[in-house]
Amino acid sequence: MNEESKNPETVYIDEQPVRLDELLSEYERIKQQLGQEKKSDKKAIRRYKREEELKPYQAELIRLQQYLEKTRTRMIILFEGRDAAGKGGTIRRVTRYMNEKHYRVVALGKPTEEQKSQWFFQKYIAQFPRGGEIVLFDRSWYNRAIVEPIFGFCSQEEYDNFMTGCPGFEKDLVRQGTILVKLYFSVTKEEQARRFERRKTDSLRQWKLSEIDVQAQDRWDEFSKQKYEMLKNTNTTHAPWTIIRSNDKHLARLNAMRVILNSAPYERLNNDIDFVPDPDIVISGSRELEVMEAQRLQRGKFDH
């Protein structure tokens, strides 16, 4: 009897000796691979179902566009919030099936020397919609309320002037017939950290990671303080803020669409779908101020 036949850890497959530990290892590898494929399939199915759930609302957005075009009404939608809060993904879903002739997405970079010498709002006004058009700002003039003071990109005087002048600027904008929708995407610190980590390791998302992103976690409390001051000074009856809880990206996108659709009196395409925003996802600016004030009184700091 040879050594292999004496070894209880050796089995024969098609008369070929195979070690039992090698067989078990291969079995575990195949099982793990099948598990990953099954998990991937479930993710793909879930992603497909979620995208399908958005389609009735995306059809409504086309009808909204048609109303704006017919009435020559202007609409501005501001997408604000912390880095990795889901603004860009929501903008892509909102505009996916829209008529490209009647909307624009605006994401302005650093101001030029000429723009620095102009009235602060001037570069934004240059991007404002014509009659029948929607302009979606991926970050807006509210950079001056949060990002610029935190990173020293504006002086205290410039910041104070903005806080004083912004409500009047927006009131005049709305008074002259522009529909202004102000969305602030609110993500938790833990979820933001998870998304940043994913950006670091995912080659398709690494381009999203900026130097400011790297500091966002360390300066979380500063961002919260500036958010509070922004809401306190610029959440007005004529131009209120709407907070979108965006830990769940799909629910954030769905409810942002509901908010946008409810902002104009167009004739709905499908009255059978739910147009009512989820109160756990959509919070008024006034309510968010109350929540943040309660957090500060109870714990001495803001959570959001």
VMD Tcl script that draws the C-alpha trace (Angstrom):
set ca {
  {0.00 0.00 0.00}
  {1.49 3.37 -1.00}
  {1.72 6.42 1.24}
  {-1.30 8.17 -0.33}
  {-3.62 5.24 0.33}
  {-2.43 5.14 3.92}
  {-3.19 8.86 4.42}
  {-6.78 9.36 5.66}
  {-6.62 12.97 4.38}
  {-6.34 11.77 0.78}
  {-9.36 10.88 -1.35}
  {-9.60 9.70 -4.96}
  {-11.50 11.52 -7.74}
  {-11.43 9.76 -11.12}
  {-8.67 7.58 -9.67}
  {-6.58 10.70 -8.99}
  {-5.42 11.34 -5.41}
  {-6.63 14.63 -3.91}
  {-5.86 15.87 -0.44}
  {-8.98 16.46 1.64}
  {-7.82 19.85 2.93}
  {-7.26 21.02 -0.66}
  {-10.73 19.80 -1.61}
  {-12.31 21.63 1.32}
  {-10.37 24.78 0.49}
  {-11.59 24.65 -3.12}
  {-15.14 24.06 -1.92}
  {-14.97 27.14 0.34}
  {-13.55 29.23 -2.51}
  {-16.37 28.21 -4.86}
  {-18.99 28.79 -2.16}
  {-17.60 32.25 -1.46}
  {-17.54 33.08 -5.16}
  {-21.15 31.96 -5.58}
  {-22.13 34.00 -2.53}
  {-20.51 37.12 -3.97}
  {-22.22 36.57 -7.32}
  {-25.56 36.07 -5.58}
  {-25.01 39.23 -3.54}
  {-24.06 41.14 -6.69}
  {-27.20 39.89 -8.43}
  {-29.35 41.03 -5.49}
  {-27.72 44.47 -5.58}
  {-28.33 44.75 -9.32}
  {-31.99 43.76 -8.91}
  {-32.44 46.21 -6.02}
  {-30.78 48.98 -8.02}
  {-33.01 48.23 -11.02}
  {-36.17 48.29 -8.87}
  {-35.16 51.61 -7.32}
  {-34.50 53.21 -10.69}
  {-37.86 51.92 -11.92}
  {-39.56 53.45 -8.86}
  {-38.25 56.87 -9.89}
  {-39.59 56.72 -13.45}
  {-43.19 57.90 -12.75}
  {-41.74 60.95 -11.00}
  {-39.28 61.54 -13.83}
  {-42.25 61.51 -16.21}
  {-43.92 64.12 -14.00}
  {-40.78 66.26 -14.21}
  {-41.16 66.27 -18.00}
  {-44.76 67.45 -17.58}
  {-43.51 70.13 -15.16}
  {-41.04 71.27 -17.83}
  {-43.85 71.53 -20.35}
  {-45.86 73.69 -17.94}
  {-42.89 76.02 -17.37}
  {-42.29 76.31 -21.11}
  {-45.95 77.01 -21.83}
  {-46.25 79.68 -19.12}
  {-42.70 81.04 -19.67}
  {-42.03 80.56 -15.96}
  {-38.47 80.51 -14.64}
  {-37.32 77.96 -12.04}
  {-34.12 77.78 -9.99}
  {-33.27 74.75 -7.86}
  {-30.39 74.99 -5.39}
  {-28.64 71.79 -4.32}
  {-26.67 72.43 -1.15}
  {-25.28 70.22 1.61}
  {-22.14 68.61 2.91}
  {-19.70 66.81 0.64}
  {-20.86 63.28 -0.24}
  {-24.44 64.12 0.78}
  {-25.84 62.91 -2.57}
  {-26.42 66.17 -4.45}
  {-24.83 65.10 -7.74}
  {-26.62 61.75 -7.91}
  {-29.95 63.45 -7.26}
  {-29.33 66.04 -9.99}
  {-28.58 63.25 -12.46}
  {-31.84 61.45 -11.62}
  {-33.89 64.64 -11.73}
  {-32.60 65.58 -15.19}
  {-32.24 62.10 -16.71}
  {-35.28 62.28 -19.02}
  {-35.77 66.05 -19.14}
  {-35.72 67.99 -22.39}
  {-32.13 69.23 -22.60}
  {-33.21 72.40 -24.40}
  {-35.03 73.61 -21.33}
  {-32.74 72.96 -18.38}
  {-29.13 73.61 -17.38}
  {-26.96 72.30 -14.57}
  {-24.59 74.97 -13.25}
  {-21.55 74.17 -11.11}
  {-19.33 77.24 -10.94}
  {-15.64 76.93 -10.13}
  {-13.33 79.34 -8.34}
  {-14.10 82.98 -9.20}
  {-11.89 84.71 -11.73}
  {-10.10 87.95 -10.87}
  {-12.79 89.82 -12.80}
  {-15.56 88.08 -10.87}
  {-13.85 88.90 -7.58}
  {-14.18 92.59 -8.44}
  {-17.90 92.28 -9.24}
  {-20.97 92.32 -7.04}
  {-21.01 88.90 -5.38}
  {-24.30 87.72 -6.93}
  {-23.36 88.88 -10.43}
  {-21.72 85.64 -11.62}
  {-24.78 83.69 -10.48}
  {-27.26 86.07 -12.12}
  {-25.42 85.51 -15.41}
  {-26.54 81.87 -15.18}
  {-30.18 82.53 -14.30}
  {-32.92 80.90 -16.42}
  {-34.82 82.47 -19.26}
  {-38.60 82.06 -19.39}
  {-39.56 78.37 -19.55}
  {-36.19 77.11 -18.32}
  {-34.95 75.33 -15.18}
  {-31.47 75.98 -13.82}
  {-30.13 73.53 -11.24}
  {-27.23 74.89 -9.20}
  {-24.84 72.21 -7.92}
  {-23.76 74.49 -5.06}
  {-24.74 78.11 -5.35}
  {-24.30 81.52 -3.77}
  {-24.59 79.68 -0.44}
  {-20.91 78.77 -0.74}
  {-20.42 82.12 0.96}
  {-22.57 81.02 3.89}
  {-20.68 77.82 4.71}
  {-17.57 76.80 2.73}
  {-15.97 80.21 2.21}
  {-15.91 81.39 5.85}
  {-14.71 77.99 7.11}
  {-11.74 77.88 4.74}
  {-10.97 81.60 4.78}
  {-12.08 82.24 1.19}
  {-13.96 85.40 2.21}
  {-13.55 88.11 4.81}
  {-15.84 88.57 7.80}
  {-17.20 91.73 6.16}
  {-18.00 89.85 2.94}
  {-19.73 87.11 4.93}
  {-21.78 89.65 6.95}
  {-22.78 91.51 3.79}
  {-23.98 88.26 2.25}
  {-26.06 87.28 5.28}
  {-27.63 90.73 5.34}
  {-28.30 90.99 1.62}
  {-29.26 87.44 0.65}
  {-32.86 87.40 1.97}
  {-33.70 90.61 0.09}
  {-32.03 89.34 -3.07}
  {-34.09 86.13 -2.97}
  {-37.29 88.00 -2.08}
  {-36.91 90.17 -5.17}
  {-36.16 87.10 -7.29}
  {-39.35 85.36 -6.16}
  {-41.42 88.56 -6.32}
  {-40.59 88.86 -10.02}
  {-41.94 85.39 -10.75}
  {-39.03 82.95 -10.42}
  {-39.80 79.69 -8.63}
  {-36.92 79.17 -6.17}
  {-36.44 75.74 -4.58}
  {-33.71 75.52 -1.93}
  {-32.69 71.95 -1.04}
  {-30.13 71.12 1.65}
  {-28.97 67.48 1.72}
  {-28.19 66.38 5.26}
  {-26.05 63.28 5.88}
  {-24.74 61.95 9.20}
  {-21.07 62.10 10.09}
  {-20.80 58.30 10.08}
  {-22.39 57.96 6.63}
  {-20.22 60.72 5.22}
  {-17.11 58.92 6.52}
  {-18.30 55.67 4.90}
  {-18.81 57.41 1.56}
  {-15.42 59.10 1.72}
  {-13.79 55.73 2.41}
  {-15.53 54.26 -0.60}
  {-14.24 57.13 -2.75}
  {-10.70 56.38 -1.62}
  {-10.90 52.71 -2.65}
  {-13.16 52.92 -5.71}
  {-11.26 53.98 -8.84}
  {-14.53 55.15 -10.43}
  {-15.20 57.53 -7.54}
  {-11.71 58.76 -6.62}
  {-12.10 61.86 -8.80}
  {-14.82 63.06 -6.40}
  {-12.41 63.25 -3.45}
  {-11.07 66.80 -3.05}
  {-8.79 68.45 -0.51}
  {-11.83 70.05 1.13}
  {-13.46 66.61 1.38}
  {-10.46 65.34 3.31}
  {-10.99 68.06 5.92}
  {-14.78 67.74 6.08}
  {-14.79 65.16 8.86}
  {-12.29 67.03 11.03}
  {-14.27 70.26 10.63}
  {-17.69 68.67 11.04}
  {-18.71 70.92 13.94}
  {-17.69 74.05 12.03}
  {-19.87 73.02 9.10}
  {-22.78 72.39 11.51}
  {-22.38 75.84 13.07}
  {-22.33 77.53 9.67}
  {-25.35 75.52 8.55}
  {-27.24 76.70 11.64}
  {-26.35 80.35 11.00}
  {-27.34 79.99 7.35}
  {-30.76 78.58 8.22}
  {-31.32 81.17 10.95}
  {-30.62 84.05 8.56}
  {-31.89 82.83 5.19}
  {-34.84 80.52 5.91}
  {-37.60 82.97 5.03}
  {-41.29 82.77 4.18}
  {-40.67 83.75 0.54}
  {-37.61 81.49 0.10}
  {-37.69 78.68 2.69}
  {-35.16 75.87 2.98}
  {-36.14 72.22 2.59}
  {-33.88 69.71 4.32}
  {-33.48 66.28 2.71}
  {-32.21 63.51 5.00}
  {-29.90 61.69 2.59}
  {-28.37 58.70 4.39}
  {-30.54 56.60 2.07}
  {-29.71 57.97 -1.38}
  {-32.73 56.46 -3.10}
  {-35.24 57.91 -0.64}
  {-33.45 61.26 -0.82}
  {-33.75 61.30 -4.63}
  {-37.38 60.23 -4.60}
  {-38.41 62.82 -2.04}
  {-36.39 65.61 -3.64}
  {-38.40 64.97 -6.81}
  {-41.64 65.21 -4.82}
  {-40.57 68.55 -3.36}
  {-39.69 69.92 -6.82}
  {-42.96 68.69 -8.33}
  {-44.98 70.29 -5.53}
  {-43.33 73.67 -6.13}
  {-45.32 74.46 -9.30}
  {-49.06 74.27 -10.10}
  {-48.73 72.14 -13.22}
  {-51.39 69.60 -14.30}
  {-50.23 66.22 -13.04}
  {-49.73 63.36 -15.42}
  {-50.46 60.56 -12.94}
  {-52.50 61.25 -9.81}
  {-52.13 57.66 -8.64}
  {-48.52 58.08 -7.48}
  {-47.69 59.50 -4.06}
  {-46.68 63.16 -4.22}
  {-46.52 63.62 -0.45}
  {-42.92 63.90 0.85}
  {-41.92 61.43 3.56}
  {-41.81 63.42 6.84}
  {-38.86 61.31 8.01}
  {-36.86 62.37 4.95}
  {-38.11 65.89 4.19}
  {-37.84 68.47 6.97}
  {-38.73 72.15 6.75}
  {-35.99 74.66 7.42}
  {-37.93 75.94 10.44}
  {-38.22 72.45 11.89}
  {-34.52 71.78 11.30}
  {-33.67 74.95 13.22}
  {-35.79 73.73 16.14}
  {-34.05 70.33 16.06}
  {-30.59 71.89 15.97}
  {-31.40 74.28 18.81}
  {-32.66 71.36 20.92}
  {-29.45 69.43 20.17}
  {-27.32 72.34 21.28}
  {-29.26 72.75 24.53}
  {-29.18 69.03 25.34}
  {-25.65 68.10 24.24}
  {-23.88 71.38 23.71}
  {-23.36 70.73 19.98}
  {-25.21 69.99 16.75}
  {-25.62 66.47 15.31}
  {-26.54 67.51 11.77}
}
mol new
graphics top color blue
foreach p $ca { graphics top sphere $p radius 0.5 }
foreach p [lrange $ca 0 end-1] q [lrange $ca 1 end] { graphics top cylinder $p $q radius 0.2 }
display resetview
